[in-house]
Amino acid sequence: MKSTKQVHQPIIDQCKKSNAKAQMHLYNLYGKAMFLVALRFVKDRFLAEDVMQDAFIKAFRNIDSYKNEVAFGAWLKKIVINQSIDYLKKNKLELVSIHEGLNLKEDPENWHVENDISVDTIVKEINSLKEKYRLVLALYLLEGYDHQEIAEILKITENTSRTHLLRGKRVLQEQLKKKNYAARY
């Protein structure tokens, strides 16, 4: 069985030659997934569609820089995330460093939530957080980026990323506790 990379490589090669049919094929393969990635960041369906389409345009313009070192979907996803962050920054999102010198330690074991809380509920609650917390939590928990990568993407320090993650986690846990408490009583 051929890997996804092998199957998509001829299509990617055609995209590198500006073949519109091949570009449309890749758009159809990845469009829905990339829309959902953008939606997690910009929280508006119409804006997410615009961001996703801009990301595809950027990807097709820069497709020669894709060297098959990672899966095409991962390469494209990074472009969509960066495009989403750029959109938010253009629209006055401020990621401010608080207590820059403070060195906080994470407690990776303290991420547990009640088993009856759905992933959709958690994602919904993450989306209701302040932008600076929401972005870091989404990049860390949902997209799997580490603090160094988050710092590069958001143009903040790793310490600020850790701070936003910890504070966002606390707020998220409190919101989930309230929802869980309200649902049971």
C-alpha positions as CSV (number, residue, x, y, z in Angstrom):
1,M,0.0,0.0,0.0
2,K,1.3,3.4,-0.9
3,S,1.8,6.1,1.7
4,T,-0.1,9.3,1.6
5,K,3.1,11.1,0.6
6,Q,3.6,8.9,-2.4
7,V,0.0,9.3,-3.5
8,H,0.0,13.1,-3.2
9,Q,3.5,13.6,-4.6
10,P,2.4,13.6,-8.3
11,I,-0.4,16.1,-7.4
12,I,2.1,18.3,-5.5
13,D,4.5,18.1,-8.4
14,Q,1.7,19.4,-10.7
15,C,0.9,22.2,-8.3
16,K,4.6,23.2,-8.5
17,K,3.9,23.7,-12.2
18,S,0.9,25.9,-11.4
19,N,-1.6,23.3,-12.6
20,A,-5.0,24.7,-11.5
21,K,-6.6,21.2,-11.6
22,A,-4.0,19.8,-9.3
23,Q,-4.4,22.8,-7.0
24,M,-8.1,22.3,-6.9
25,H,-7.6,18.6,-6.1
26,L,-5.3,19.4,-3.1
27,Y,-7.8,22.1,-2.0
28,N,-10.6,19.5,-2.1
29,L,-8.4,17.0,-0.2
30,Y,-7.4,19.4,2.6
31,G,-9.9,22.2,2.6
32,K,-12.3,20.9,5.2
33,A,-9.6,20.0,7.7
34,M,-7.8,23.3,7.2
35,F,-11.1,25.2,7.6
36,L,-11.5,23.5,11.0
37,V,-8.0,24.5,12.0
38,A,-8.6,28.1,11.1
39,L,-12.0,28.1,12.8
40,R,-10.4,27.0,16.1
41,F,-8.4,30.2,16.0
42,V,-10.6,32.9,14.5
43,K,-13.9,31.6,15.9
44,D,-16.0,32.9,13.0
45,R,-17.0,30.6,10.1
46,F,-16.7,33.4,7.4
47,L,-13.4,34.6,8.7
48,A,-12.1,31.1,9.0
49,E,-13.0,30.5,5.3
50,D,-11.2,33.6,4.3
51,V,-8.1,32.7,6.4
52,M,-8.1,29.2,5.0
53,Q,-8.4,30.4,1.4
54,D,-5.6,33.0,2.0
55,A,-3.5,30.2,3.5
56,F,-4.0,28.0,0.4
57,I,-3.0,30.9,-1.9
58,K,0.1,31.4,0.2
59,A,0.8,27.7,0.1
60,F,0.4,27.5,-3.7
61,R,2.7,30.5,-4.1
62,N,5.3,28.9,-1.9
63,I,4.9,25.3,-2.8
64,D,8.4,25.1,-4.2
65,S,9.6,25.5,-0.6
66,Y,7.8,22.2,0.3
67,K,10.6,19.6,0.3
68,N,8.6,16.5,1.3
69,E,10.4,16.5,4.7
70,V,7.1,16.4,6.5
71,A,3.6,15.4,5.4
72,F,2.0,17.9,3.1
73,G,-0.9,18.2,5.5
74,A,1.4,19.2,8.3
75,W,3.2,21.7,6.2
76,L,-0.2,23.2,5.1
77,K,-1.6,23.2,8.6
78,K,1.4,25.3,9.8
79,I,0.6,27.8,7.1
80,V,-3.1,27.9,8.1
81,I,-2.2,28.4,11.8
82,N,0.3,31.2,10.9
83,Q,-2.3,32.8,8.7
84,S,-4.9,32.7,11.5
85,I,-2.4,34.2,14.0
86,D,-1.5,36.9,11.5
87,Y,-5.2,37.8,11.0
88,L,-5.7,38.0,14.7
89,K,-2.6,40.2,15.2
90,K,-3.7,42.5,12.3
91,N,-7.0,43.0,14.2
92,K,-5.4,44.3,17.3
93,L,-4.8,41.2,19.2
94,E,-2.1,42.0,21.8
95,L,-0.1,39.2,23.3
96,V,1.4,41.0,26.3
97,S,4.1,39.5,28.5
98,I,3.1,39.5,32.1
99,H,5.9,38.9,34.7
100,E,8.4,38.2,32.0
101,G,11.1,37.3,34.6
102,L,8.9,34.8,36.4
103,N,9.9,31.2,35.8
104,L,6.9,28.9,36.2
105,K,6.9,25.2,36.2
106,E,4.2,23.1,34.6
107,D,2.5,20.3,36.3
108,P,1.8,17.9,33.4
109,E,-0.1,15.4,35.6
110,N,-2.6,18.1,36.5
111,W,-4.5,18.0,33.1
112,H,-7.1,15.5,34.1
113,V,-10.8,16.4,33.9
114,E,-13.9,14.4,34.6
115,N,-14.4,11.4,32.3
116,D,-18.0,12.5,31.4
117,I,-16.8,15.9,30.0
118,S,-16.7,15.6,26.2
119,V,-13.9,16.8,24.0
120,D,-16.5,19.2,22.3
121,T,-17.2,20.7,25.7
122,I,-13.5,21.3,26.4
123,V,-12.9,22.8,22.9
124,K,-16.0,25.0,23.4
125,E,-14.6,26.2,26.8
126,I,-11.2,26.8,25.3
127,N,-12.8,29.0,22.6
128,S,-14.5,31.1,25.3
129,L,-11.2,32.1,26.9
130,K,-9.4,35.4,26.4
131,E,-7.4,35.4,23.1
132,K,-4.0,35.1,24.7
133,Y,-5.0,32.0,26.7
134,R,-7.1,30.5,23.9
135,L,-4.3,30.7,21.4
136,V,-1.7,29.1,23.6
137,L,-4.1,26.4,24.8
138,A,-5.2,25.6,21.3
139,L,-1.6,25.5,19.9
140,Y,-0.4,23.4,22.9
141,L,-3.4,21.0,23.5
142,L,-5.2,20.8,20.2
143,E,-2.3,21.3,17.7
144,G,0.5,19.7,19.7
145,Y,3.1,22.5,19.5
146,D,5.7,22.9,22.3
147,H,6.5,26.2,24.0
148,Q,9.4,27.0,21.7
149,E,7.2,26.6,18.6
150,I,4.4,28.6,20.2
151,A,6.8,31.3,21.1
152,E,8.0,31.5,17.5
153,I,4.5,31.4,16.0
154,L,3.0,34.1,18.4
155,K,6.3,36.1,18.6
156,I,6.3,35.9,22.4
157,T,8.9,34.3,24.8
158,E,8.7,30.7,25.9
159,N,8.2,31.9,29.4
160,T,5.1,34.0,28.3
161,S,3.8,30.9,26.5
162,R,4.1,28.8,29.7
163,T,2.5,31.6,31.7
164,H,-0.5,31.9,29.3
165,L,-0.8,28.1,29.3
166,L,-0.9,27.8,33.1
167,R,-3.3,30.7,33.6
168,G,-5.5,29.6,30.7
169,K,-5.5,26.0,32.1
170,R,-6.6,27.3,35.5
171,V,-9.4,29.4,34.0
172,L,-10.4,26.4,31.8
173,Q,-10.5,24.1,34.8
174,E,-12.7,26.5,36.8
175,Q,-15.1,26.8,33.9
176,L,-15.3,23.1,33.5
177,K,-15.9,22.6,37.2
178,K,-18.7,25.1,37.1
179,K,-20.3,23.4,34.1
180,N,-19.9,20.0,35.6
181,Y,-21.3,21.2,39.0
182,A,-24.2,23.0,37.3
183,A,-25.0,19.9,35.2
184,R,-25.2,17.6,38.2
185,Y,-27.2,19.7,40.7
